[in-house]
Amino acid sequence: MGIFLLYDSTDENSFNHIRNWIKQIEQHANNNVVKVLVGNKSDRPDKVVENERGKALADEYKMSFFEASAKADVNVKESFEFLAKEIFKRGIESSSSKNLKVNEMNQDSKKDGKCCG
């Protein structure tokens, strides 16, 4: 229901692998899966992947982006809370949509006098 795509901000190769991981997700995961891109090690002075590049990639794939540092405890809790809230929100929307369809089917069967199949 939710996937973190995490790259190391000090490692260009880990950032470059994100596109491949997204292709794998698109091939094998549910279309409604919540994806969040996280650039880790944001506190490091030797960063090679700047925040703007991470944000641009997230925008390209229409996903949310967090720059985080596990060591400095920056945006770790926030990214997990965001993912959980988005999963919950999509679950509610999906349930509401299914209930609406069932209600519409019930109304249609009452109109033509048929019931229950």
WOBELCOR-V403255 format. One line per field, one symbol per residue. phi: phi as a letter, one per 40 degrees, with the letter a starting at -180 (. if undefined). psi: psi as a letter, one per 20 degrees, with the letter a starting at -180 (. if undefined). burial: 1 if it has 24 or more other C-alpha atoms within 12 Angstrom, else 0. A space follows every 10 residues. Layout:
BEGIN
phi: ???
psi: ???
burial: ???
END
This chain:
BEGIN
phi: .abcbbbccc bdcccccddc ccdccccbbc ccccbbcbcc gcccccdbbc dccccccccd bfbcbbbbac ccfbgccccc cccccccccc cccccccccc cccccccccc ccgcagg
psi: hqppopqoij ohhhghighg hgggghhirq hjppppppor kiipikpioq ghhggggggh jlrqppproh gjlpjggghg gggggggggh gggggggghg gghggggghh gjjqql.
burial: 0111111110 0000100100 0100000000 0011111111 1100000111 1011001100 0011111110 0000010011 0110010000 0000000000 0000000000 0000000
END
